[in-house]
Amino acid sequence: MRGYADNSRSNLSARLGRTIFGGTLIIVALTAIPYGTVDPWWESVFEAAVFAIVILCLIEAAIIRSTPLEQWRLLYPLFAIAGLAVVQSITWGHRAGGAAMEGTLLGRALSADPFETCRFAFKLLATTLCFAILLRHTSNPVRFRLLVFMIVSVALASALFGLARTVLTHPVFSRLNPDRSFGQFENRNHFALLMEIGIGVILGLGLSQRHRRLRLVACVLAGLVLWTALLLTHSRGAVVSLMVEIPFFFLLYSIYRAASGDKGRVISSRSFSPLKKIGLAGLLLATVAASVVLIGGDQTIDHLRETPDEFAQSIDGTPKVARPEIWQATLKLIRHNPVMGVGFAAYPMAISKYLESSPGKFNPLQAHNDYLEVLASGGIVAGSLFAWFLIGCVRQIRARLQSRDPNLAVRCGACAGLFAIGVHSLFDFGLHITVNALACMALIIVAVKSVAEKPVSI
């Protein structure tokens, strides 16, 4: 009787695990549909769906005792940042001084915009819980492949939609500004970031499937679609990120393939002299540059030529409202709020008084540099937590790459995508978009998660 009860409990836990994993993949995929989940109503739907999945996880944990994972340590700094945002949003009362308002009860918070900071805390918590669920339930090779397939499918579907939108007109696109948007994203740079994520994974899949011609051809075609869609955004940050992503992937794979036991003939680190490696890197960069000219066209080239002008003064000597001015204003904001920052998602409210341009002329909503914005939003505390998260990721990725692993190429592709995100985040704020943040966390799971080599059912 006891054995029957144990079997029933095990079967129920297995069904719950499949439901949790499949439901989470569906949630992540659906976030790409309505403008990358930027509308408040859809953000609320996403958060509610994640919290519903968490309830199933608690039921599963009550049924069977799970083994703690080494990767759980990656979650600690993310939960700490969410807790910091909650602290920043807390408003407490104090009595005003002065003759005019003496004794009046006023509200005060660490955040310049407590409501938006509180919203940020809920969104980060939901995103981190989604990360934790996938990290826990990507437990076998079948689920690992499904996670990889989900990343590629979301990127490819978005790319096909973006390409179709360039030739089609429909009222559904009326909300989107054709000069700034691409695909389902209101900002073409955010779309380009998703393409960079997909290209990294496609590179790994193509290399891992090099002995299977049909799958290799499918990977090449999918890669060409993503590549074309990325270049048609005419994003300078995307071009720079792509130019470093491709060589980084091949360099990383050539370094770690010997340790993984991959005995294939492609990209052997011993068969290439340093001169040949330099030549290969130059060839890859030339390929990217040629595709920028052929696909991106004059508009992309003009955007690249305009970059030095952003760092120059205008003819009358007044400062230009461009990224350099925003960065300078952000640095001033950081110096005046060094410890706890001005509150997450409160940047638009706090930055205006630090800009040198005329009042009311321009008020940036983001710092156009995610590293600066983390320091501006949470100060040294948030910067330290973010550094903790990055160091933890690098250590676990390095340990996984050094192990004997048949998924090395895919893991290197995920690392290349993460590297491209890191470069692009120097110029933009694509990780503010929910689907991009979730895709980034999925890349981290692909890079660090250990799965059994023996195939098992989902």
C-alpha positions, 0 to 999 in steps of 0.5 A: 500500500505504501509503495502504491502511494509513493508511485501515485505521488511520484506520478502526480509530481511528474505531471505537475512538473510537465505542466509547470515547465510547459506553462512557463515556456508558453508564458515566455513565448506569449510575452513577445506578442503585444509589443514585447509586454510593455503595456501595463495591462499585459504586464499584469497578466504576465505577473499573474500567470507567473504567480499562478505557476508558482502556486503549482510549484509550491504544491509540487514541493509539498508532494515530493522533496526536491534537491537544492541546485547549485544554480540557486545562488544566481537568484539571491542577488535578483531577489535582493534587488527586488527587495531593495526596490520595495524598500525604496518605494516605502513612503513614511510620514514626517512633519514639515517645518517652516512657517508656512507648512509647520506641522503638516504631515508629508510623505517621503520615500527613497524613490523619486517615484514610489509607485513606479518603483513598486511596479518595478519590484513586482515585475522583477519578482515575477521575472526572477520567479520565471527564471527560477522555475525554468532553472528548476524544471529544465532537468533533462535533455528533452526539456533543454532542447525545448528551451532552446527551441523556444528561444529560437522560435520566438526570435524567428517568429518575431523576425518573420513578422518584422519582415512581413511588416515592412511590405504590409500595411494593416490597421493593427500597426497604427499604434507603432511609429514606422520611423522608430518601430520594427516588428512588434516592438515600439523601439527598433533597438529592442527588436534588434536585441532579440535578434542578437539573442536568437543569432547566438543560439542559431550559431550554436545549433548550426555547429552542433548539427553540422553532420546533419545536412537538413538540420544544418540547412534549416539553421542556416536559413533561420540565421539568415532571416534573423540576420536580415531582420536585425540589419533592417532595423538600421540600429548602430548598437546592433551592428556593433554587437553583431560584429563582436558576437560572431568572433566571440562565439568562434573564439569561445568554442575553439578554446573550450572544445578540447575540454568538452571531448568534441572530436569534430574537425570544425574549428580545431584550436590546434589546426589553426595558427595564431595568424590563421585565427586572426585571418578568420576573425578578419574574414568574419568581420568583413562578412558582417561589414559586407552584409551591413552594406548590402542589407542595411543600405545607406540608412544604416551607413548614415546612422554609423556616420552620425555617431561622432556628431553626437559627441560634438558641440553644436554650431552655437555651442549649446549642448546637444540632447544626445546620449553623451549629454544623457550619460553626463547628466546620469553621472551627476545624478549618481554622484548626488545619490551614491548609496541607494540611488533615486529608485528603480523606474524613477529615473525619468522623474529624477534626471530632469534637473541634471540636464543642461538643456533648457527646462522642458525641452527634453526629459529622457525616460532612460539612461540609454546605458543599463549599467549607468541606470542601475547605479542611478536607480539603486546606487552602490547597493544595487551596483554591488548586487548586480556585480554579484549576479554577473560574477556568479553567472561567469563562474558557473558558465566557466565551470560548465564550459570546462566540463565534458559536455555534448551541448558545448556549441549551444552553450557557447552560442548562448554565451555569445548572445549574452556577450552581445547583450552586454555590449548593446546594453552600453548604448540602449535599454533593451532589457527593460522589455519583458520578453528580452529580459526573459530571453536573456535569462533563458540564455543563462539557463542554457549556458549554466544548466547541467542535464543528464546525457541519457535521453529521458521523457519530458 
